[in-house]
Amino acid sequence: MCKTLYLSTLNFICSLFSQVLQSHSCCLILSLLIIILLKCKSFFFLKDKTDVQKSQVGTIDKNLDRGNWSSKTDYLLSLIGYAVGLGNVWRFPYLAYKNGGGAFLIPYTIMLAFAGLPLFFLECSFGQFASLGPVSVWKAVPVMQGVGVTMVLVSTLVAIYYNCIIGYSIYYLFASFQFPLPWSDCFEWSDENCSTRPNEYCNITSANGSFVLVNSTWLNDNNATCEGSNTFSISVQSPSEQYWDKVALRRSSGLDESGGVIWHLALCLLLAWIIVGAALFKGIKSLGKVVYFTATFPYAVLIILLIRGVTLEGAREGIEYYIGTHSDISKLSDAEVHHVFFSLSTAWGGLVALSSYNKFNNNGYSDAIIICLTNFATSVFAGFAIFSVLGHIARISHKPVSEVAQSGFGLAFIACPEALAKLPVSPLWSVLFFFMLLTLGLGTQFTIIQTITSVLQDEFPKYLECCINVAGIYWVNLIDHFCSGWVPLIAAVLELVGIIYIYGGNRFIEDIEMMIGKKNCYFWLWWRACWFFISPCLLTIILVWSMVKFSTPSYGPILYPVWGTVLGWFMIAFCIIWIPIFAVFNFAKAKGGIFERLRQISSPTPDWGPYLECHRGERYKNQESSQRIQQSKQNENDLSVVYTNEMIMISSPNCD
């Protein structure tokens, strides 16, 4: 029955898919459809209790309702895959070069220590303590439940454009299995502006006294020379740049021109969602195994690229531009410098979601230190690998490094492909590079989708069981510009306010000590200073500063139309409007007078606390047990099954 329903549903989606692809912004709509399909995967592949028990052989979970990580390594690699993403490779190195070189590490380290690390530890502890996702965990402070909703909405929007980037990587990965690489020269798809080197021209005086414009080829053929002052170059586009615009994207002139569907990108996008769905088919159990590859493979490629890069001609100049002799303290006033601490992916809800599957007594403190240091080291290390290659391309192109250094799409799909195309055995290097981008993107995307599904699992556990066009790059860039910056900043500030000032910072520290053991006052000195004062003040200053320095978004030299900017602000409003809406909703739902209602929505709900009753201890034993805790206890009593032949015993979990 389930298989029949699954096949009929797939047929319906396929027919709907063919119609939707003819509409405006089809890639984004396609992404939403696949997300919905992934949410309902548990309905299509529903298992009975016996199947669930058998699947848990050898990895008995203490939390039978939600499950736990099979091992600590699964959790740490998932965190690394989530925190270490595309931004570490294509954004951090360029921001370091652009914003002061080696001096850039000063504000980066400060932000990591005073905001990134404290927020990371706070979110991991928050999710682990209650074993709940980013929305349900706000039972601790019902008035702030909208903060969790905002995080999930940001993750949903990010999931849409992030998978588009993964789709681009898949397309380039397939295109790399050619020799020569299709962007290595100006082939039939190029126009007259395409050239592998700058076109140099010269003004010479003809016999009749008139000026004639000739190129360097004419000079060589006629054994002529040109005075230095008469030589100039006309701007041209590299083959990799034209391939990106004309072949891969078939980019239109702006956001206003949508055009038709780019079928090769649509199919790559579909493949990206299939990969994500397959990796998350069994939730954290399958995710915990996939990340062994997706979280480690990028490091192998970065090491290979660095070894090859430093042996190339011009690598030294590239590295010097990265963090060497071009440090500039004056550039540190740019607010963009301080946004990099979000490379830890805080305030998106993913850290809360991943940590909610931890066993109660997991040491989240050491996890936070390990992941933050790994993220920092990866960003710096990736910069050496990338800029050694950029230094080489600058040398052979007779350009300064500043002209070839790019960020984001320009670095990943123009500058690096151009450099790799000039190496011996270029298809091999190209395959490695784009496979690395693919695994980096998937590592983050897995957790983003798991964040969304964990919310559905917590909020609707019963119902969950029942149930690219030519302007595409402009949409991807628009969502990235507006949703990945200000909304997480706002959510981070309100998260600190909710947990530290409303729920109570001292109370939260006592909750953490229930998990990791009692610590002396000196241990908490740093965390108290950051959580109570430094972190919220820093984040608020950055938020205000960023808004003051706001400029019209653009993709390269193309400015977005007014309605595009308005749409971006609307996306921000749509994400954060739920914060006051849920506050008002919970206020209206509470009983009593105004002050009594305010007290209720500012206090934990009766069922707040550790998920398993055996972990609730003296502090929470007198609180009213919720239905989920009673059900969890019943499940523990029910699960005592002995299998013969393969003779596996599943005993009820305990807190030991």
Residue pairs with C-beta under 8 A, 6 or more apart in sequence:
2 43
2 44
2 45
2 46
5 44
6 44
6 45
9 44
13 33
13 37
16 33
17 30
17 33
20 26
20 29
20 30
20 33
21 30
21 261
21 263
21 266
22 261
23 29
24 258
24 469
25 258
25 469
25 471
25 472
25 475
26 261
26 266
26 468
26 469
27 164
27 167
27 265
27 266
27 269
27 468
27 469
27 472
27 475
28 160
28 164
28 472
28 475
30 266
30 269
30 270
30 468
31 159
31 160
31 163
31 164
31 269
31 273
32 160
34 270
34 273
34 277
35 156
35 159
35 160
35 273
35 449
35 452
37 277
38 273
38 276
38 277
38 280
38 449
38 453
39 452
39 453
39 456
39 464
39 467
40 464
40 467
41 277
41 280
41 281
42 464
42 465
43 464
43 465
43 466
43 467
45 281
46 465
47 55
49 638
50 641
53 639
53 641
53 650
54 643
54 648
55 282
55 285
56 650
57 646
57 648
57 650
58 648
59 70
59 285
60 650
60 651
60 653
61 67
61 68
61 653
62 68
62 359
62 360
62 612
62 653
62 654
62 655
63 131
63 357
63 359
63 611
63 612
63 632
63 653
64 632
64 635
64 636
64 639
64 653
65 611
65 628
65 631
65 632
65 635
66 131
66 356
66 357
66 457
66 611
67 283
67 284
67 285
67 357
68 284
68 357
68 358
68 359
69 75
69 78
69 284
69 288
69 357
69 358
69 359
70 285
70 288
71 288
72 362
73 292
74 284
74 287
74 288
74 289
74 291
75 288
75 354
75 357
75 358
75 362
75 367
76 367
76 370
76 371
77 288
77 291
77 292
77 295
77 296
78 284
78 287
78 288
78 291
78 295
78 354
78 446
78 447
79 351
79 354
79 367
79 371
80 291
80 295
80 371
80 374
80 375
80 443
81 291
81 294
81 295
81 442
81 443
81 444
81 446
81 447
82 345
82 350
82 351
82 354
82 443
82 444
82 446
82 447
82 448
83 343
83 344
83 345
83 371
83 374
83 375
84 295
84 298
84 374
84 375
84 378
84 440
84 443
85 343
85 345
85 440
85 441
85 443
85 444
86 165
86 412
86 437
86 440
86 441
86 444
87 340
87 343
88 343
88 375
88 378
88 379
88 382
88 440
89 298
89 302
89 382
89 386
89 412
89 436
89 437
89 440
90 386
90 407
90 408
90 409
90 411
90 412
91 340
91 343
91 407
91 408
92 340
92 343
92 379
92 380
92 382
92 383
93 322
93 379
93 382
93 383
93 386
93 387
93 411
94 405
94 406
94 407
94 408
94 411
95 104
95 336
95 337
95 340
95 407
96 104
96 105
96 108
96 322
96 323
96 383
97 321
97 322
97 323
97 326
97 383
97 387
97 405
98 331
98 405
98 407
99 331
99 332
99 334
99 336
99 337
100 106
100 327
100 328
100 329
100 330
100 331
100 332
100 337
101 321
101 322
101 323
101 324
101 325
101 326
101 327
101 328
102 323
102 324
102 327
103 327
103 328
103 329
103 331
103 332
104 323
104 327
104 331
104 332
104 337
105 323
105 380
106 332
107 332
107 337
107 338
108 337
108 340
108 341
108 376
109 376
111 338
111 340
111 341
111 538
112 341
112 344
112 372
112 376
114 530
114 534
114 535
114 538
115 341
115 492
115 530
115 534
115 535
115 538
115 539
116 341
116 342
116 344
116 346
116 372
117 368
117 369
117 372
117 530
118 527
118 530
118 531
118 534
118 535
119 344
119 346
119 347
119 492
119 495
119 496
119 535
120 344
120 346
120 351
120 368
120 371
120 372
121 364
121 365
121 368
121 527
122 495
122 496
122 499
122 508
122 531
123 346
123 347
123 351
123 352
123 355
123 495
124 351
124 352
124 354
124 355
124 364
124 367
124 368
125 355
125 364
125 508
125 511
125 512
125 515
126 137
126 140
126 352
126 355
126 499
126 508
127 133
127 134
127 137
127 351
127 352
127 353
127 354
127 355
127 356
127 358
128 355
128 356
128 358
128 360
128 362
128 364
128 515
129 360
129 511
129 512
129 514
129 515
129 609
129 610
130 136
130 137
130 139
130 140
130 356
130 608
130 609
130 610
130 611
131 356
131 357
131 358
131 360
131 610
131 611
131 612
132 139
132 356
132 458
132 611
133 148
133 349
133 352
133 353
133 356
133 451
133 454
133 455
133 457
133 458
133 459
134 148
134 151
134 152
134 349
134 352
134 353
134 451
134 454
134 455
135 145
135 148
135 149
135 152
135 455
135 458
135 459
136 148
136 455
136 458
136 459
137 148
137 352
137 356
138 144
138 145
138 147
138 148
138 498
139 604
139 605
139 607
139 608
140 498
140 499
140 503
140 604
140 608
141 498
141 499
141 502
141 503
141 602
141 603
141 604
142 586
142 600
142 601
142 602
142 603
142 605
143 498
143 502
143 583
143 586
143 587
143 601
143 602
144 494
144 495
144 497
144 498
144 502
144 579
144 583
145 582
145 583
145 586
146 578
146 579
146 580
146 581
146 582
146 583
147 491
147 494
147 495
147 498
147 579
148 349
148 352
148 455
149 578
149 579
149 582
150 487
150 490
150 491
150 575
150 576
150 578
150 579
151 347
151 348
151 349
151 352
151 451
151 488
151 491
152 349
152 451
152 452
152 455
153 574
153 575
153 578
154 347
154 348
154 349
154 483
154 484
154 487
154 488
154 491
154 575
155 348
155 349
155 350
155 448
155 451
155 452
156 452
157 479
157 483
157 571
157 575
158 348
158 448
158 479
158 483
158 484
159 445
159 448
159 449
159 452
160 479
161 475
161 476
161 479
161 480
162 441
162 444
162 445
162 448
163 269
163 272
163 273
163 276
163 441
163 445
164 269
164 468
164 472
164 476
165 441
165 476
166 272
166 438
166 441
166 442
166 445
167 265
167 268
167 269
167 271
167 272
167 468
168 248
168 265
168 268
168 409
168 413
169 412
169 434
169 437
169 438
169 441
170 268
170 271
170 272
170 438
171 248
171 264
171 265
171 268
172 248
172 413
172 417
172 430
172 434
172 437
173 431
173 434
173 435
173 438
174 268
175 181
175 182
175 248
176 427
176 430
176 431
176 434
177 427
177 431
178 427
179 426
179 427
180 421
180 426
181 417
181 420
181 421
181 426
181 427
181 430
182 243
182 247
183 239
183 240
183 243
183 244
183 417
183 418
183 421
184 239
184 421
184 422
184 426
185 196
185 239
186 194
186 195
186 196
186 239
186 242
187 239
189 242
189 243
189 246
189 247
190 239
190 242
190 246
191 242
191 246
193 236
193 237
193 242
194 236
194 237
194 238
194 239
194 242
195 236
195 237
195 238
196 238
196 239
197 397
197 398
198 233
198 234
198 235
198 236
198 398
198 399
199 215
199 216
199 233
199 234
199 236
200 215
200 216
200 231
200 232
200 233
201 213
201 214
201 215
201 216
201 231
201 232
201 233
201 234
202 213
202 214
202 215
202 216
202 219
202 226
202 230
202 231
202 232
203 211
203 212
203 213
203 230
204 211
204 212
204 214
204 224
204 226
204 230
205 211
205 212
206 212
214 224
218 224
219 225
219 226
238 414
238 418
239 418
239 421
240 413
240 414
240 415
240 417
240 418
240 421
241 414
241 418
243 417
244 409
244 413
244 414
244 417
245 251
248 265
248 413
249 262
249 265
249 470
249 472
249 473
250 259
250 262
250 470
251 470
251 471
251 473
252 258
252 259
252 470
252 471
252 474
253 558
254 471
254 474
254 558
254 560
254 561
255 471
255 474
255 475
255 478
255 560
255 561
255 564
256 471
256 561
257 470
257 471
258 469
258 470
258 471
259 469
259 470
259 471
260 469
260 470
261 468
261 469
262 468
262 469
262 470
262 472
265 468
265 472
266 468
269 468
272 445
275 442
276 442
276 445
276 446
276 449
278 286
279 286
279 287
279 290
279 442
279 446
280 286
280 287
280 446
280 449
280 450
280 453
283 450
283 453
284 357
284 450
287 446
287 447
287 450
290 446
291 443
291 446
293 439
294 439
294 440
294 442
294 443
294 446
295 439
295 443
297 435
297 436
297 439
298 436
298 439
298 440
298 443
299 378
301 432
301 433
301 435
301 436
302 378
302 381
302 382
302 385
302 436
304 432
305 385
305 386
305 388
305 389
305 429
305 432
305 433
306 381
306 384
306 385
306 388
308 423
308 429
309 315
309 318
309 384
309 385
309 388
309 389
309 392
310 319
310 384
310 388
312 388
312 389
312 391
312 392
312 423
313 392
313 395
313 396
314 391
314 392
314 393
314 394
314 395
314 396
315 388
315 389
315 391
315 392
316 391
317 391
317 394
317 395
317 401
318 387
318 388
318 389
318 390
318 391
318 392
318 394
318 401
319 384
319 387
319 388
319 391
320 326
320 391
321 387
321 390
321 391
321 401
321 402
321 405
322 383
322 384
322 387
323 380
323 383
331 337
334 549
335 542
335 545
335 546
335 549
338 542
339 485
339 542
339 546
340 379
342 484
342 485
342 488
342 489
343 375
343 379
344 371
344 372
344 375
345 351
345 444
345 447
346 488
346 492
347 488
347 489
347 491
347 492
347 495
348 448
348 451
348 488
349 451
349 455
350 447
350 448
350 450
350 451
352 451
353 447
353 450
353 451
353 454
353 455
354 447
354 450
355 364
356 454
358 364
360 515
360 610
360 611
360 612
360 615
360 655
361 515
361 516
362 515
363 515
363 516
364 512
364 515
364 516
365 512
365 516
386 411
386 416
387 401
387 405
389 416
389 419
389 420
390 401
390 404
390 405
390 415
390 419
391 401
392 419
392 422
393 404
393 415
393 418
393 419
393 422
394 400
394 401
394 403
394 404
396 422
397 404
404 415
405 411
405 415
406 414
406 415
409 473
409 477
410 556
412 437
416 433
417 430
417 433
420 426
420 429
420 430
420 433
421 430
423 429
456 464
457 464
473 555
474 555
474 558
474 560
474 564
477 553
477 555
478 553
478 560
478 564
478 567
478 568
479 571
481 553
481 568
482 553
482 568
482 569
482 571
482 572
483 571
483 572
483 575
485 546
486 543
486 546
486 547
486 572
487 572
487 575
487 576
489 539
489 542
489 543
489 546
490 543
490 576
491 576
492 539
493 536
493 539
493 540
493 543
494 579
496 531
496 535
496 536
496 539
497 536
499 505
499 508
499 531
500 508
500 531
500 532
500 536
502 602
503 604
505 528
505 531
505 532
509 524
509 527
509 528
510 619
513 519
514 610
514 615
514 617
514 619
552 559
552 560
552 565
553 559
553 560
553 564
553 565
553 568
554 560
560 568
583 601
586 601
587 597
587 598
587 601
590 596
590 597
590 600
590 601
591 597
591 600
592 600
606 623
606 624
606 626
607 623
607 624
607 625
607 626
607 628
607 629
608 620
608 623
609 616
609 619
609 620
609 623
610 616
610 617
610 620
611 628
611 629
611 632
612 629
612 632
612 655
613 625
613 629
613 632
613 633
614 654
614 655
615 655
616 623
636 652
636 653
637 652
639 650
639 651
639 652
640 650
640 651
640 652
641 649
641 650
642 648
642 649
643 649
